[in-house]
Amino acid sequence: MSGTKLAVIGILVAILGIVGFGAMFTVHQAEQALVLQFGEPMREVKKAGLHFKLPFVQDVIYFDKRVLDFDAQAEEVPTSDQKQLVVDAFARYRIIDPLRFFQSVNNIQGMEPRLNTIINSRLRAVFGDVTLATLLSAERSNLIRLIADHVKEEGKPFGIEVIDVRIKRVDLPEGNSQAIFRRMQTQREQEARKIRAEGQKDSKRIHADADKQFTIIQANAQKQSEILRGEGEAGAQEIYNDAASRDRGFFDFWLSMNAMREGLTGKSTRYVGPPDGDFFRFFGDQTGGAEKK
């Protein structure tokens, strides 16, 4: 065989190899493909493995089959009571119809702005019908579920399945936050002043009641002490009278001794003069007869 024939055969083998290689393409497990012919979609390939196409005429574009994450841009959303909120949301979706996805948005970079618009429009529609107080209550989860249902429905024409939509953060704009903070601070200061005034009022009332009770108790105690003192003195007088009636001489002597003890209390007490009078009548006679003489 001549060298020319070998060269021709080699060229033919190379051409066939290039054509054969150009006719094959592989789809991985996490991918799905769309075969295009002169830019027009011809068929979908969702099964993983080795597949064939027309070389030089058809091209293949691949789309991710896995769940994709999308972070929506934070937007200011008004509520029904005219409160501005900065809402930051995210979504999770996957491409289920490559042909529709390609025809509507072409690729993921084209899908993200559309999905961002859908999410923000749903946020405005739902949050715009409720008050800020509702968003801060347990009703918030139901509102987020409603937003997710609407976004899922609006995502179907693009060939995607929206799995979930969640709210990452809901804040007030910086200017509103400062104004609300100042208003809350003023309200708390007013409440504090009111509580302090009520506390002072209660304190004065409690002190007045305590003073009243103290006066009543003291008066009752004094009254009771006077009664007991009177009863004691009456009892003592009765005992004195009984003792005096039994032994008049001893009672006189006892009274005279008590009078001396109380009258001569000083350490340097002196008396100059004759021991006359009732005060000294027991000095000369233990029976008290000195006065009679």
MOQUI-V59154 format. One record per residue. SS is DSSP state (H for helix, E for strand, - for the rest). PHI is phi in whole degrees, -180 to 180 (NA if undefined). Layout:
((SS	PHI) (SS	PHI))
//
This chain:
((-	NA) (-	-76) (H	-65) (H	-66) (H	-65) (H	-63) (H	-64) (H	-64) (H	-64) (H	-61) (H	-65) (H	-62) (H	-63) (H	-65) (H	-62) (H	-63) (H	-64) (H	-66) (H	-65) (H	-65) (H	-66) (H	-71) (H	-88) (E	-109) (E	-152) (E	-117) (E	-113) (-	-83) (-	-61) (-	-91) (E	-127) (E	-142) (E	-127) (E	-132) (E	-91) (E	-113) (E	-124) (-	55) (-	85) (E	-100) (E	-66) (E	-109) (E	-160) (E	-100) (E	-130) (-	-107) (-	-88) (-	-70) (E	135) (E	-92) (E	-135) (E	-126) (-	-148) (-	-78) (-	-69) (-	66) (-	-110) (E	-111) (E	-120) (E	-127) (E	-119) (E	-112) (E	-129) (E	-70) (-	-94) (-	-80) (-	-74) (E	-108) (E	-103) (E	-138) (E	-99) (-	-74) (-	-71) (-	-65) (E	-130) (E	-84) (E	-123) (E	-84) (-	-99) (-	-67) (-	-97) (-	63) (-	-102) (E	-89) (E	-124) (E	-98) (E	-110) (E	-117) (E	-122) (E	-144) (E	-136) (E	-127) (E	-148) (E	-145) (E	-86) (-	-112) (-	-133) (H	-59) (H	-65) (H	-65) (H	-61) (H	-67) (H	-70) (H	-91) (-	-128) (-	74) (-	-157) (H	-64) (H	-64) (H	-83) (H	-78) (H	-62) (H	-63) (H	-68) (H	-68) (H	-62) (H	-64) (H	-63) (H	-63) (H	-67) (H	-66) (H	-69) (H	-61) (H	-65) (H	-67) (H	-81) (H	-68) (-	-71) (-	-99) (-	-128) (-	-91) (H	-63) (H	-62) (H	-66) (H	-67) (-	-92) (-	-104) (-	-68) (-	-67) (H	-60) (H	-63) (H	-67) (H	-66) (H	-65) (H	-64) (H	-65) (H	-62) (H	-61) (H	-64) (H	-67) (H	-66) (H	-60) (H	-67) (H	-76) (H	-84) (H	-61) (H	-62) (H	-94) (-	79) (E	-120) (E	-115) (E	-79) (E	-81) (E	-159) (E	-131) (E	-132) (E	-102) (E	-81) (E	-157) (E	-129) (E	-127) (E	-90) (-	-57) (H	-57) (H	-63) (H	-66) (H	-61) (H	-66) (H	-64) (H	-67) (H	-62) (H	-65) (H	-65) (H	-64) (H	-64) (H	-63) (H	-63) (H	-67) (H	-66) (H	-63) (H	-63) (H	-64) (H	-63) (H	-64) (H	-65) (H	-64) (H	-65) (H	-65) (H	-65) (H	-65) (H	-62) (H	-63) (H	-62) (H	-64) (H	-65) (H	-66) (H	-63) (H	-64) (H	-64) (H	-66) (H	-63) (H	-63) (H	-63) (H	-62) (H	-63) (H	-64) (H	-65) (H	-64) (H	-64) (H	-64) (H	-66) (H	-64) (H	-61) (H	-66) (H	-65) (H	-64) (H	-63) (H	-66) (H	-64) (H	-63) (H	-65) (H	-65) (H	-64) (H	-64) (H	-65) (H	-64) (H	-63) (H	-65) (H	-67) (H	-58) (H	-63) (H	-66) (H	-65) (H	-66) (H	-72) (H	-80) (-	-145) (H	-65) (H	-67) (H	-64) (H	-64) (H	-63) (H	-61) (H	-63) (H	-65) (H	-66) (H	-64) (H	-63) (H	-66) (H	-65) (H	-64) (H	-79) (H	-82) (-	-110) (-	-89) (-	-70) (-	-72) (-	-113) (-	-68) (-	-129) (-	-131) (-	-114) (-	145) (-	-73) (-	-79) (-	-108) (-	93) (H	-63) (H	-66) (H	-114) (H	-71) (H	-93) (H	-70) (H	-88) (-	-144) (-	-70) (-	-92) (-	83) (H	-84) (H	-62) (H	-70) (-	-70) (-	-75))
//
